[in-house]
């Protein structure tokens, strides 16, 4: 992998070839060696750059989209930013149906990048007309010369990671990787990486991360949808209240759920111990890794790669905001009571 060795024609040429760095202090009590693949080094600061450029350039090759056309998508923020960035460079209009769970930082970034943003309630059923899935479909139907990316049900989602992220991990680790821990939302990242790595070594374990309030873990175990599993949660881009066809459950070995609180606190701990400024789902990946370690998934010979999906700057109004953390009950401030002054008569 060679990058930054020449002048690039546009920022889009910087997608992919992200670094892997070893983790030290935060994993010092865990068996094995641990490494973070920092997807925040993509130009749009997340792994979603990979699928966005892959899907759009595939549509261009097929003549499905041309300059001046409109790109429509559902997003919790990161895919939207990637699409808005690409649209800006290539000359497309970008309309996004965005979950209300998305941080204000993400929403402001999307607007700054020229996207038209439609904010949709997060805590409604997937088939509710107000859901961001249905709003995006409606916008696509009503907008001439538009292309609906549809990342949850687009096979190109996982294909992007099969052709890029998976080979990068194999090359960077010189084939030594034994486990990969990945947040599962659309499922494209873990499915593409898993398919590629298991073709190189069937013994590589793909460990997925899910959220409490999501149906993915139970569906993986039973192949049945249990709507009783669905309830509101705060982590963006993790878990789902539907089953994305972009997820290949056959290449995923196991799922582990994490809480909103644990993921948020773990992201902050990564900052303090490793000097890495991760997003909310990166905290979830780190927390799940510790839970997997506590369940005996790793030994001293384990070579564990954690995919950190995005950058912490998108969560300044959430997990890196002390007031927001207190409002969620994630940590508490002890208020010292001052002794009352007694006035002399």
ABEGO torsion letter per residue (X at the ends): XBBGABBBABAAAABEGBBBBBBAAAAAABBEBBBBBBAAABAAGBAAAAAAAAAAAAAAAAGABBBGBBBBBBBAGAAAAAAAAAAAAAGBBBBBBBBAABBAAAAAAAAAAGBBBBBBBABBBAABAABAAAAAAAAAAABBGBBBAGAAABAAAAAAAAAAAAAAAAAAAGGABABBBBBBBAGAAAAAAAAAAAAABAABBBBBBBBBGBAAAAAAAAGBBBAAABBBBABBGBEBABBBAABBAAABABBBBBBAAAAAAAAAAAAAAAGBBBBAAAAAAAAAAAAAAAAGABBAABBBBBBBABBAAAAAABAABAAAAAAAGABBBBBBBBBBBBBBX
